[in-house]
Amino acid sequence: MFRASVLTLYPEMFPGALGLSLAGRAMERGDWSLEAVQIRDFATDKHRTVDDTPAGGGAGMVMRADILAKAIDHASPEGDTRPRILMSPRGKPLTQERVRELAAGPGAVILCGRFEGVDQRVIEARELEEISVGDFILSGGEPAALVLLDALVRLLPGVMGNEVSGEEESFEGGLLEHPHYTRPQEFEGRAIPEVLTSGNHGKIAKWRRAEAEKLTVERRPDLWAGRLEKKR
């Protein structure tokens, strides 16, 4: 079973949307589990302080290495093979390839940062993999952790009703997904492309591929350039 442990100052944010729809039903079936760990439980003072002023001065506060280490060691004791992840805007961009790798494993331990950041020493000492969900700043790592887990859980065996769906989506194969259509045949003067109603599966597959490539070139030239680089 895929086990997720989330270290956070706001455990009430979990499971959130993950308790609904496909992910929620999969959790009820026991396909995966989610544990939300309150970082403040590992503080040592009566105020349950988890942060302090940044060394060298500057604005904001930094999450303390010693307290985070205790929380991580509690959630991921010796022998736990799950990867340890820190949701961070300076991390490597999350890709569908990395999502598939993580979904194929035993689970993940996810640290949600807050304030100005996390003491670098705990990142190094606990070998945290820093992952970013985009080039923007959130109020904390919790929304990013929810995004990561949603991407992971939907790929677990039996979660999606149609396994083919997961193979024909955006970013699978390095392309954005082709456009989709359904009834009615005509909507406000716009008809479904004729090829999609032709019954010719070879032509349909070719059309979808061409549309996916066109969209990728137009909207994500970085993805397209990466595809070309891999072919060299």
Secondary structure, DSSP 8 states (H G I E B T S, - for coil): -EEEEEEES-GGGSSGGGGSHHHHHHHHHTSEEEEEEEGGGG--STT---EE--TT--SS-EE-HHHHHHHHHHHS-TT--S-EEEEEEEEEE--HHHHHHHHTSSEEEEEE--TTEE-HHHHHHTT-EEEESSSS--SSSHHHHHHHHHHHHTTSTTTSS-GGGGGSSTTGGG--------SSSEETTEE--GGGGS--HHHHHHHHHHHHHHHHHHH-HHHHHHHHHHH-
